């Protein structure tokens, strides 16, 4: 290419750039929606949601759980999870329900709040859910044993899902003292 051709190409490119800026139309403004996220699981057949930031991990029920004598029936024992001792608690039984039947859908929700590292056995975890602010709902009528740990509710899929706070649970004195 000659120098004149290079100069003409540069001028053409600048002309195209100027026209594109002149006729550019901005993207339409989109409303940014904030979602609240939680883990949907069952307590005595009732679907509840735990705030995602309060659940550190979801595990299958571990092998080799060691029972601890002199403790409440809802303390299932201790498990070694990657070198850490994890107390396993039957959440449904702690809340006054029947013990969870351990099956292929059973899961352990691991929490760690204020130094209390625990695994909560639940019968079923249906996964993560996302809720918009307009899906907030009134808390339905619940047994007192469950209600004390509920902070709000969301409506989804035709059902009202109470928000079960793992942090409130871990701060509960009865939960912290498992000895008989």
SVG drawing of the C-alpha trace seen along z (x, -y; Angstrom):
<svg xmlns="http://www.w3.org/2000/svg" viewBox="-52 -13 56 59">
<polyline fill="none" stroke="black" stroke-width="0.4" points="0.0,0.0 1.1,-3.5 1.2,-6.2 -1.7,-8.0 -3.8,-4.9 -3.0,-4.4 -4.0,-8.0 -7.3,-7.5 -8.1,-4.3 -7.4,-6.0 -9.7,-8.9 -12.4,-6.4 -12.2,-4.6 -12.5,-7.8 -15.5,-8.9 -17.2,-5.5 -16.4,-5.9 -17.8,-9.4 -21.0,-8.4 -21.5,-5.4 -21.2,-7.7 -23.6,-10.2 -26.3,-7.6 -25.7,-5.3 -28.8,-4.5 -28.3,-3.5 -29.6,-0.2 -32.9,-0.4 -32.6,-0.8 -33.4,2.4 -34.7,2.7 -32.1,4.6 -34.0,7.0 -32.5,8.2 -33.1,11.9 -33.1,13.4 -31.6,16.9 -32.3,19.9 -32.1,23.7 -35.5,25.4 -35.8,28.5 -38.5,30.3 -39.3,30.5 -42.0,33.0 -43.3,32.7 -43.4,28.9 -41.2,27.0 -39.1,24.4 -36.2,22.2 -32.9,21.6 -31.0,18.4 -28.3,19.5 -25.6,17.7 -26.4,19.7 -25.9,23.1 -22.2,23.7 -22.4,27.1 -24.9,29.9 -23.7,33.5 -25.0,37.0 -25.4,38.7 -21.9,39.8 -20.7,43.3 -19.1,44.0 -21.2,41.8 -20.2,42.4 -23.0,42.2 -22.2,40.0 -23.5,41.5 -25.5,39.3 -26.9,37.0 -30.4,36.2 -31.9,38.6 -31.8,35.9 -28.0,35.8 -27.2,38.6 -23.5,38.6 -20.2,37.3 -18.8,37.8 -15.3,37.1 -15.7,34.8 -12.4,34.1 -10.6,34.1 -13.2,32.0 -15.6,33.5 -19.2,32.7 -22.0,33.2 -25.0,34.5 -28.4,33.4 -31.8,34.7 -33.5,31.3 -37.0,32.8 -36.6,34.7 -35.1,31.6 -38.2,29.6 -40.5,32.2 -41.2,34.3 -40.5,38.0 -36.9,38.9 -35.9,38.6 -35.8,41.9 -32.3,41.9 -32.7,42.7 -31.3,41.7 -32.9,38.3 -31.7,37.5 -29.1,34.7 -27.0,33.0 -27.1,29.2 -23.8,27.9 -24.0,24.7 -21.2,22.7 -22.4,19.8 -20.6,18.1 -18.2,21.1 -21.0,23.7 -20.2,26.2 -23.0,28.6 -24.7,30.9 -28.5,30.9 -30.1,34.1 -33.2,33.3 -35.3,35.8 -35.2,34.0 -33.5,31.0 -35.2,29.7 -32.4,27.3 -31.7,23.6 -34.5,21.1 -34.5,17.5 -37.2,15.0 -38.1,11.5 -39.0,9.0 -42.6,9.0 -42.9,12.7 -42.6,11.9 -45.5,13.2 -47.0,13.3 -45.7,16.2 -48.3,19.0 -49.5,20.6 -46.7,22.8 -46.0,24.9 -44.2,22.9 -41.2,25.2 -40.7,24.2 -42.1,20.6 -39.3,19.4 -36.8,20.0 -38.7,18.4 -37.9,14.9 -40.5,14.2 -41.8,16.2 -42.0,16.2 -44.7,17.4 -43.6,19.7 -45.2,22.4 -48.5,21.9 -47.1,22.4 -45.9,20.2 -42.4,21.1 -41.3,20.0 -37.7,18.8 -36.0,21.0 -33.0,19.2 -30.1,21.5 -28.5,18.7 -31.4,18.4 -31.3,22.2 -27.6,22.2 -28.1,19.4 -30.8,21.4 -29.8,22.7 -31.6,26.0 -29.8,26.6 -26.4,25.8 -26.8,28.2 -27.3,31.7 -26.5,33.5 -29.2,35.3"/>
</svg>
